[in-house]
Amino acid sequence: MRNPGRHLLLVAQSLALALVLTACASRSDVTEPAAAPAHPIPERNITMKSGAFSISLAVKDIAASRAFYEKLGFTKFGGDEKQNWLILQNEDRVTIGLFQGMFELNIMTFNPGWTQAATAMDDFRDVRDIQAELQEKGITPVTAADPDSTGPASFVLADPDGNSILFDQHVPRPGSE
């Protein structure tokens, strides 16, 4: 059940903000604030190209979850509701997978070899190379991809809080065909 006290606090804060904004808008002596100084984004050394990103949600009722996310602007992009899985995207290509009865907890998913539009890429970082780099950095997979394979492969990590991260490559290793 929702917390009615918190709800009333949020309503009161919203009303107070509206009153302040209305009062400020009617004053003629208020000037626009000075523009904030531009702060460049700091340089980062990014070497890990992990592929398309999505969040895979463990849902209890796939139809109810689909209806909810459609209200947030997501539409069906793939999957089969009769098989209890759907892939949804919004216009910004944010991707959510809905999975009923397939796993217990939500999973962050990276798909090497795919764009956010789920089209295969010719040039990408193979999942086995990503796994090897992470192992060199001291990260041990929960489940590992066979480093000698060349077809589609996957591995799973767990972060320090137990969140699962799936690297799931659906295409062969670049140059192996």
C-alpha positions as CSV (number, residue, x, y, z in Angstrom):
1,M,0.0,0.0,0.0
2,R,1.2,3.5,-0.7
3,N,2.4,5.7,2.1
4,P,-0.3,8.4,2.4
5,G,2.0,10.6,4.5
6,R,4.6,10.7,1.8
7,H,2.0,11.3,-0.8
8,L,0.7,14.3,1.1
9,L,4.2,15.6,1.5
10,L,4.8,15.4,-2.2
11,V,1.5,17.2,-3.0
12,A,2.4,20.0,-0.5
13,Q,5.9,20.4,-2.0
14,S,4.4,20.6,-5.5
15,L,1.9,23.2,-4.4
16,A,4.6,25.3,-2.7
17,L,6.8,25.1,-5.7
18,A,3.9,26.2,-7.9
19,L,3.2,29.2,-5.6
20,V,6.9,30.2,-5.7
21,L,7.0,30.0,-9.5
22,T,3.8,31.9,-9.9
23,A,5.1,34.7,-7.5
24,C,8.4,34.9,-9.4
25,A,6.7,35.0,-12.8
26,S,4.6,38.1,-11.7
27,R,7.6,40.1,-10.4
28,S,9.1,42.6,-12.9
29,D,12.4,43.0,-10.9
30,V,13.4,39.4,-11.3
31,T,16.1,38.8,-14.0
32,E,17.1,35.6,-15.6
33,P,20.0,33.9,-13.8
34,A,23.4,34.0,-15.4
35,A,24.1,31.0,-17.6
36,A,26.0,28.3,-15.9
37,P,29.6,27.9,-17.0
38,A,30.1,25.2,-19.6
39,H,31.8,22.2,-18.1
40,P,33.3,19.8,-20.6
41,I,32.7,16.2,-20.0
42,P,36.0,14.8,-18.6
43,E,38.0,12.6,-20.9
44,R,37.5,8.9,-20.1
45,N,39.6,5.9,-21.2
46,I,36.8,3.6,-22.5
47,T,38.1,0.4,-23.8
48,M,35.2,-1.9,-23.1
49,K,32.7,-2.1,-26.0
50,S,30.0,-4.3,-24.7
51,G,27.4,-4.1,-27.4
52,A,23.7,-3.2,-27.2
53,F,22.3,-2.8,-23.7
54,S,19.0,-3.8,-22.3
55,I,17.4,-4.7,-18.9
56,S,15.8,-8.1,-18.7
57,L,12.9,-8.0,-16.2
58,A,11.6,-11.0,-14.4
59,V,7.8,-10.4,-14.4
60,K,4.9,-12.2,-12.8
61,D,2.2,-11.3,-15.4
62,I,3.6,-10.6,-18.9
63,A,0.4,-9.1,-20.2
64,A,0.1,-6.7,-17.3
65,S,3.8,-5.7,-17.6
66,R,3.4,-5.2,-21.4
67,A,0.3,-2.9,-20.8
68,F,2.2,-0.9,-18.2
69,Y,5.3,-0.4,-20.3
70,E,3.2,0.5,-23.3
71,K,1.8,3.4,-21.3
72,L,5.4,4.5,-20.8
73,G,5.9,4.7,-24.5
74,F,7.4,1.3,-25.2
75,T,6.2,-0.9,-28.1
76,K,6.8,-4.6,-29.0
77,F,10.0,-5.0,-30.8
78,G,10.4,-8.8,-30.6
79,G,9.6,-11.9,-28.7
80,D,6.5,-14.0,-28.3
81,E,4.0,-13.3,-25.5
82,K,2.7,-16.9,-25.8
83,Q,6.2,-18.1,-24.9
84,N,6.3,-15.7,-22.0
85,W,8.9,-13.3,-23.4
86,L,8.8,-9.9,-25.1
87,I,11.3,-7.3,-26.1
88,L,10.1,-3.7,-25.9
89,Q,11.7,-0.5,-27.1
90,N,10.8,3.2,-26.9
91,E,11.6,5.8,-29.6
92,D,15.1,6.4,-28.0
93,R,15.8,2.6,-28.5
94,V,15.9,2.0,-24.8
95,T,15.3,-1.8,-24.6
96,I,13.4,-3.7,-22.0
97,G,13.0,-7.5,-22.0
98,L,10.0,-9.0,-20.2
99,F,10.4,-12.6,-19.1
100,Q,7.8,-14.5,-17.2
101,G,8.9,-17.6,-15.3
102,M,12.4,-17.7,-16.9
103,F,14.5,-16.4,-14.1
104,E,14.0,-15.0,-10.6
105,L,15.8,-11.6,-10.6
106,N,16.3,-8.8,-13.1
107,I,19.4,-9.0,-15.3
108,M,21.4,-6.3,-17.1
109,T,22.1,-7.6,-20.6
110,F,24.8,-6.7,-23.1
111,N,24.7,-8.0,-26.7
112,P,28.1,-7.8,-28.4
113,G,27.6,-7.8,-32.2
114,W,24.3,-6.1,-32.1
115,T,23.3,-2.5,-32.5
116,Q,20.4,-1.1,-30.3
117,A,18.2,-1.8,-33.3
118,A,19.2,-5.5,-33.1
119,T,21.0,-5.5,-36.4
120,A,24.2,-7.5,-36.7
121,M,27.4,-5.6,-36.8
122,D,30.4,-6.5,-39.0
123,D,33.0,-5.1,-36.7
124,F,32.6,-5.7,-32.9
125,R,34.3,-7.0,-29.8
126,D,33.7,-10.7,-29.5
127,V,32.1,-11.9,-26.2
128,R,35.1,-14.3,-25.6
129,D,37.5,-11.4,-25.9
130,I,35.4,-9.4,-23.4
131,Q,35.4,-12.3,-21.0
132,A,39.2,-12.8,-21.3
133,E,39.8,-9.1,-20.6
134,L,37.5,-9.1,-17.5
135,Q,39.2,-12.3,-16.2
136,E,42.6,-10.5,-16.6
137,K,41.2,-7.7,-14.4
138,G,40.3,-10.3,-11.7
139,I,36.6,-10.7,-12.5
140,T,35.5,-14.3,-12.5
141,P,32.4,-15.2,-14.5
142,V,29.6,-17.1,-12.8
143,T,29.1,-19.0,-16.0
144,A,31.7,-18.8,-18.7
145,A,31.8,-18.9,-22.5
146,D,34.0,-21.5,-24.1
147,P,37.0,-19.5,-25.2
148,D,37.7,-22.0,-28.1
149,S,34.2,-21.7,-29.6
150,T,33.4,-19.4,-32.6
151,G,29.6,-19.3,-32.7
152,P,27.1,-17.5,-30.5
153,A,28.2,-17.5,-26.9
154,S,27.4,-16.0,-23.5
155,F,28.7,-15.5,-20.0
156,V,27.3,-14.2,-16.8
157,L,28.9,-12.0,-14.1
158,A,27.6,-11.0,-10.7
159,D,28.5,-7.6,-9.4
160,P,29.5,-7.0,-5.7
161,D,25.8,-6.8,-4.8
162,G,24.8,-10.0,-6.5
163,N,23.2,-8.3,-9.6
164,S,23.5,-10.5,-12.7
165,I,25.1,-9.1,-15.8
166,L,24.6,-11.2,-19.0
167,F,26.9,-10.8,-22.0
168,D,24.9,-12.6,-24.7
169,Q,26.3,-12.7,-28.2
170,H,23.8,-14.0,-30.9
171,V,26.2,-13.8,-33.8
172,P,29.5,-15.7,-34.6
173,R,32.9,-14.4,-33.8
174,P,33.9,-11.7,-36.3
175,G,35.8,-13.2,-39.2
176,S,34.9,-16.8,-38.3
177,E,32.5,-17.4,-41.2
